[in-house]
Amino acid sequence: MSDPDVIVAGAGAAGLWCAEVAARAGARVCVLEKTSRCGTKVLASGGTRCNLTTTLDAAAAGRLFGARGERFLRPALRALPPAAVRARFEQWGIATVDAPLEKVFPESGRAIDVRNALERAARTAGAHIEVGAAVAGVARTGAGWRVELADGTRRDAPNVVVASGGKSYPLTGTTGDGYAWLAALGLPLVEPVPALVPLLSPAPWVHELAGIAVQEAELALCDASGREVARRARPVLFTHFGLSGPAAMDVSEPVARAPALEFTARIDLVPDRAREQLRDAWLARAAQPGGAGVLGALNDVTRAALPRRLLERVVAQARCAGDARAAQVTREQRHALVEALKGFAVPIRGTQGWDKAEVTAGGLALSAVDAGTLEVKAHPGLYVIGELLDVQGPIGGLSFLAAFATAELAGRAIAARVRV
Ligand SMILES: Cc1cc2nc3c(=O)[nH]c(=O)nc-3n(C[C@H](O)[C@H](O)[C@H](O)COP(=O)(O)OP(=O)(O)OC[C@H]3O[C@@H](n4cnc5c(N)ncnc54)[C@H](O)[C@@H]3O)c2cc1C
């Protein structure tokens, strides 16, 4: 395409969405994609089902990005709330369904339908997409921007959107190329680290619990001084290397930022029951005739919600004898059992890293970007959207929501600039 109004670097979730919005509004859009196909990460997402947004409203979804992220995303989520993401996909022929944990999936359960819809919509709107076109750099010219390609060729346009994604799952094509381009322009970057990633535990007993999933759990991540640094109520999964599942992955960023430091994951295994309720249930059970053992009594007190292997570790953590009778348990031991149920301690050190991280935390500092247009301040015509920004939410369709919503605003802003 000759003389595009805008070049979009990266045909992922954000790049395709932005291309569609800008092209539909009349801009001449050229998308350059490094790999041989569009939206590879979309294809891999949600276990190939693609959790494309959330059932939460814009305000509740925004809060999940933390105070800074919430503030930054406010205009974007106002322009494109989660319900509008669904409506847009429905318009493109992709029916969506609600799922547990506030997730939204395509009714077909196929991520490929989502990817195809995004690509088709961008092309139908008039965007020109080139695959196998790796961008190597972005530089300012007198009139706008020059995009340098890895094959040595150059393209000029008055506007450039950098939508090359983060560094996680590098096999999908996102290898963090955009950070170097932004750094070369002198823009401030928050160090990118793997996030939404499983946690490693150095303790062999944790690995022995592999396969146990606790659906109703609340995990508090504490640093070596005992200070709580993150918390999330979501399922937890014990694995051969540590902890996974949404609760563990959602709190992973602080661990990734300090991979050599010790953390403790304190897991509330019975979040729906207060300490006093557990204590009263224990006392009632211990008083029953028949002399229940500690493990049997714990099983009753927790309403058979936890597997025996895990209860054995709870007993060990409370320093009780596994073969003791419930009636023999002292007041201190009872207290320790309740504490072990409400704050089961799992030592954590490090994460599974880039290869297993769903997203990248860190990226272009939000202070450098106009939240209303996604234009980089003091760099007219340069826009940065999607995962490349220093904004990160938990698992649950929030990453796509942020990618689409920032893309929406950038697409609109570029179209408005082109019309002037
Ligand atoms: C396994 C997995 C599962 C996930 N599941 C979900 C989920 O269910 N729900 C959810 O909300 N989020 C999910 N995510 C996160 C989500 O996929 C990303 O946050 C989202 O894709 C980010 O969109 P983006 O457009 O910024 O980046 P990407 O979608 O990664 O797109 C970036 C594009 O830029 C291209 N590119 C990179 N470098 C260059 C270059 N030099 N030149 C040209 N093109 C380049 C890449 O090839 C890619 O196509 C998942 C991530 C992973 C890895």
Ligand as a Chemical Component Dictionary entry (heavy atoms), coordinates in Angstrom:
data_LIG
# 
_chem_comp.id                   LIG 
_chem_comp.type                 NON-POLYMER 
_chem_comp.pdbx_formal_charge   0 
_chem_comp.three_letter_code    LIG 
# 
loop_
_chem_comp_atom.comp_id 
_chem_comp_atom.atom_id 
_chem_comp_atom.alt_atom_id 
_chem_comp_atom.type_symbol 
_chem_comp_atom.charge 
_chem_comp_atom.model_Cartn_x 
_chem_comp_atom.model_Cartn_y 
_chem_comp_atom.model_Cartn_z 
_chem_comp_atom.pdbx_ordinal 
LIG C1  C1  C 0 -0.995 -18.959 26.498 1  
LIG C2  C2  C 0 -1.689 -17.640 26.618 2  
LIG C3  C3  C 0 -3.033 -17.608 26.911 3  
LIG C4  C4  C 0 -3.682 -16.365 27.051 4  
LIG N1  N1  N 0 -5.022 -16.363 27.286 5  
LIG C5  C5  C 0 -5.670 -15.181 27.426 6  
LIG C6  C6  C 0 -7.070 -15.136 27.608 7  
LIG O1  O1  O 0 -7.761 -16.168 27.544 8  
LIG N2  N2  N 0 -7.656 -13.915 27.817 9  
LIG C7  C7  C 0 -6.930 -12.749 27.804 10 
LIG O2  O2  O 0 -7.508 -11.663 28.005 11 
LIG N3  N3  N 0 -5.605 -12.764 27.573 12 
LIG C8  C8  C 0 -4.961 -13.946 27.365 13 
LIG N4  N4  N 0 -3.619 -13.950 27.115 14 
LIG C9  C9  C 0 -2.917 -12.652 26.999 15 
LIG C10 C10 C 0 -3.213 -12.025 25.604 16 
LIG O3  O3  O 0 -3.003 -12.993 24.588 17 
LIG C11 C11 C 0 -2.314 -10.821 25.358 18 
LIG O4  O4  O 0 -2.333 -9.960  26.463 19 
LIG C12 C12 C 0 -2.781 -10.059 24.102 20 
LIG O5  O5  O 0 -2.671 -10.892 22.974 21 
LIG C13 C13 C 0 -1.959 -8.796  23.919 22 
LIG O6  O6  O 0 -2.333 -8.194  22.718 23 
LIG P1  P1  P 0 -1.252 -7.340  21.874 24 
LIG O7  O7  O 0 -1.919 -7.059  20.578 25 
LIG O8  O8  O 0 -0.718 -6.266  22.683 26 
LIG O9  O9  O 0 -0.068 -8.369  21.619 27 
LIG P2  P2  P 0 -0.070 -9.690  20.757 28 
LIG O10 O10 O 0 -1.433 -10.263 20.658 29 
LIG O11 O11 O 0 1.003  -10.522 21.327 30 
LIG O12 O12 O 0 0.315  -9.210  19.293 31 
LIG C14 C14 C 0 1.564  -8.674  18.958 32 
LIG C15 C15 C 0 1.819  -8.960  17.501 33 
LIG O13 O13 O 0 2.962  -8.241  17.078 34 
LIG C16 C16 C 0 3.753  -9.080  16.271 35 
LIG N5  N5  N 0 5.142  -8.595  16.301 36 
LIG C17 C17 C 0 6.050  -8.722  17.287 37 
LIG N6  N6  N 0 7.202  -8.188  16.947 38 
LIG C18 C18 C 0 7.038  -7.684  15.691 39 
LIG C19 C19 C 0 7.901  -7.027  14.770 40 
LIG N7  N7  N 0 9.195  -6.810  15.046 41 
LIG N8  N8  N 0 7.392  -6.639  13.573 42 
LIG C20 C20 C 0 6.086  -6.872  13.247 43 
LIG N9  N9  N 0 5.242  -7.549  14.074 44 
LIG C21 C21 C 0 5.716  -7.932  15.285 45 
LIG C22 C22 C 0 3.577  -10.451 16.901 46 
LIG O14 O14 O 0 3.949  -11.491 16.030 47 
LIG C23 C23 C 0 2.103  -10.430 17.236 48 
LIG O15 O15 O 0 1.328  -10.880 16.144 49 
LIG C24 C24 C 0 -2.961 -15.166 26.938 50 
LIG C25 C25 C 0 -1.599 -15.202 26.636 51 
LIG C26 C26 C 0 -0.969 -16.430 26.469 52 
LIG C27 C27 C 0 0.485  -16.450 26.106 53 
# 
loop_
_chem_comp_bond.comp_id 
_chem_comp_bond.atom_id_1 
_chem_comp_bond.atom_id_2 
_chem_comp_bond.value_order 
_chem_comp_bond.pdbx_ordinal 
LIG C1  C2  SING 1  
LIG C2  C3  SING 2  
LIG C2  C26 DOUB 3  
LIG C3  C4  DOUB 4  
LIG C4  N1  SING 5  
LIG C4  C24 SING 6  
LIG N1  C5  DOUB 7  
LIG C5  C6  SING 8  
LIG C5  C8  SING 9  
LIG C6  O1  DOUB 10 
LIG C6  N2  SING 11 
LIG N2  C7  SING 12 
LIG C7  O2  DOUB 13 
LIG C7  N3  SING 14 
LIG N3  C8  DOUB 15 
LIG C8  N4  SING 16 
LIG N4  C9  SING 17 
LIG N4  C24 SING 18 
LIG C9  C10 SING 19 
LIG C10 O3  SING 20 
LIG C10 C11 SING 21 
LIG C11 O4  SING 22 
LIG C11 C12 SING 23 
LIG C12 O5  SING 24 
LIG C12 C13 SING 25 
LIG C13 O6  SING 26 
LIG O6  P1  SING 27 
LIG P1  O7  DOUB 28 
LIG P1  O8  SING 29 
LIG P1  O9  SING 30 
LIG O9  P2  SING 31 
LIG P2  O10 DOUB 32 
LIG P2  O11 SING 33 
LIG P2  O12 SING 34 
LIG O12 C14 SING 35 
LIG C14 C15 SING 36 
LIG C15 O13 SING 37 
LIG C15 C23 SING 38 
LIG O13 C16 SING 39 
LIG C16 N5  SING 40 
LIG C16 C22 SING 41 
LIG N5  C17 SING 42 
LIG N5  C21 SING 43 
LIG C17 N6  DOUB 44 
LIG N6  C18 SING 45 
LIG C18 C19 SING 46 
LIG C18 C21 DOUB 47 
LIG C19 N7  SING 48 
LIG C19 N8  DOUB 49 
LIG N8  C20 SING 50 
LIG C20 N9  DOUB 51 
LIG N9  C21 SING 52 
LIG C22 O14 SING 53 
LIG C22 C23 SING 54 
LIG C23 O15 SING 55 
LIG C24 C25 DOUB 56 
LIG C25 C26 SING 57 
LIG C26 C27 SING 58 
# 
